[in-house]
Amino acid sequence: MSREGIRVERGVGKREQVEALIYGYAELLDAGDLAGVAALFDQASYCFGEDVVISGSEELLAIMQATVILYDGSPRTQHVTGNLILEFDDDSCLARSRYTVLQSVEAGELTVVVAGRYLDRFKRDEGRWHFSERRVFMDLVGDASRHSRFELTAG
């Protein structure tokens, strides 16, 4: 799957375009398409809370490849995104949502890896919406040892 695979097209309403980006991010990540995820942020920053800021798709891809553990090309996760609130202002949008990451590496085992919030900003250029910023807040952290090569901490 690629960025084009999430079908953000002209002629689709602004709400649907932004939703496709938010939900497409989860779909790409769950498929193990780290390059596709990074491509969503080619004109954006990706931030962990208030401190760590990653600029552009190349830097994000390198960090994701160093961090996310894949099993035969997949992180074996399901990102569940909900409680979506969108606030539009001409050619910009502020989005708030909640996420939960579930993982099953072995049959019969299901783990909650992390739950938190996304604070996203979008811009519209030439009729198409794109991420301009994503801030990821991890509010609750479970067993992330099979998902991340680095320890995840809430806060």
C-alpha positions in Angstrom: 0.0 0.0 0.0 1.2 3.5 -0.7 0.1 7.1 0.1 -2.0 7.0 -3.1 -3.6 3.8 -1.6 -5.5 5.8 0.9 -7.4 7.6 -1.9 -7.2 11.3 -1.0 -8.7 12.7 -4.2 -9.9 16.0 -5.5 -13.7 16.4 -5.5 -14.0 14.6 -2.1 -15.2 16.8 0.7 -12.7 18.3 3.1 -13.8 16.2 6.0 -13.5 13.0 4.0 -10.0 14.0 2.8 -8.7 14.7 6.3 -10.3 11.5 7.7 -8.7 9.5 4.9 -5.3 10.9 6.0 -5.9 10.1 9.7 -7.2 6.6 9.2 -4.9 6.0 6.3 -1.9 6.6 8.6 -3.1 3.7 10.8 -3.8 1.5 7.9 -0.3 2.0 6.4 1.4 1.5 9.7 -0.5 -1.7 10.5 0.5 -3.0 7.1 4.2 -2.3 7.8 4.4 0.3 5.1 6.8 2.6 6.9 7.7 4.4 3.7 4.0 5.1 3.0 3.6 6.4 6.5 6.6 8.7 6.2 5.4 10.0 2.8 2.3 11.4 4.5 4.6 13.8 6.3 6.7 15.0 3.4 5.4 18.5 4.1 5.0 18.2 7.9 6.6 17.8 11.2 6.0 14.7 13.4 6.3 15.3 17.1 6.3 13.2 20.2 4.7 15.4 22.8 6.2 18.8 23.1 9.9 17.8 22.9 10.9 15.6 20.0 10.3 17.1 16.6 11.0 15.2 13.4 10.9 17.2 10.1 10.1 15.7 6.8 9.5 12.2 5.5 13.2 11.1 5.2 14.0 11.7 8.9 10.7 10.1 10.0 11.3 7.0 7.9 14.8 6.6 9.3 13.5 6.8 12.9 10.6 4.5 12.2 12.9 1.9 10.6 15.1 2.1 13.7 12.2 1.9 16.1 9.3 -0.3 14.9 9.8 -4.0 15.2 8.4 -5.9 12.1 7.5 -9.6 11.9 7.6 -10.7 8.3 7.1 -7.1 7.2 4.3 -6.3 9.6 4.3 -4.9 13.2 1.3 -7.2 13.9 -0.7 -4.2 15.2 -4.1 -2.7 14.9 -4.2 1.1 15.5 -7.8 2.0 16.6 -8.4 5.7 16.1 -11.6 7.4 17.3 -13.2 10.4 19.1 -12.3 12.5 16.1 -13.0 16.2 16.3 -12.2 18.4 13.2 -12.1 22.2 13.3 -11.8 23.8 9.8 -10.7 27.3 9.0 -10.5 28.1 5.3 -7.4 26.2 4.1 -6.4 24.7 7.5 -7.8 22.1 9.9 -7.1 21.2 13.5 -7.9 17.6 14.4 -8.0 15.9 17.8 -8.4 12.2 18.2 -7.6 9.3 20.5 -5.8 6.1 19.6 -5.2 2.6 21.0 -2.5 0.3 19.6 -3.2 -3.4 19.9 -0.7 -6.1 19.1 -0.7 -9.9 18.6 2.7 -11.5 17.9 1.7 -15.0 18.9 -1.6 -16.7 18.3 -4.1 -16.3 21.1 -2.2 -13.3 22.7 -3.5 -9.8 22.5 -1.6 -6.9 24.1 -2.5 -3.2 24.5 0.7 -1.5 23.6 -0.2 2.2 24.1 -3.2 4.5 24.2 -3.1 8.3 23.7 -4.0 11.3 21.7 -3.1 12.8 18.3 -3.2 16.5 17.8 -3.0 17.1 14.0 -2.8 20.1 11.8 -3.6 20.0 8.1 -3.3 22.5 5.2 -5.0 22.6 1.9 -2.9 23.3 -1.2 -4.4 23.3 -4.7 -7.6 21.6 -3.4 -5.8 18.7 -1.6 -5.3 18.4 2.1 -2.1 17.2 3.7 -0.6 16.9 7.2 1.4 19.9 8.3 2.0 18.6 11.9 1.2 15.6 14.0 1.8 15.6 17.8 1.6 12.2 19.4 0.9 12.0 23.1 1.3 8.6 24.9 -1.1 8.7 27.9 -1.1 5.0 28.9 1.7 2.6 28.0 1.4 -1.2 28.2 3.9 -3.9 27.1 5.6 -2.3 24.1 8.6 -4.7 24.2 7.5 -6.4 21.0 6.5 -3.2 19.2 9.4 -0.8 19.8 13.1 -1.2 20.1 13.1 1.7 22.6 11.2 2.0 25.8 7.9 3.9 25.5 7.0 6.2 28.4 3.7 7.9 29.2 3.6 11.6 29.5 
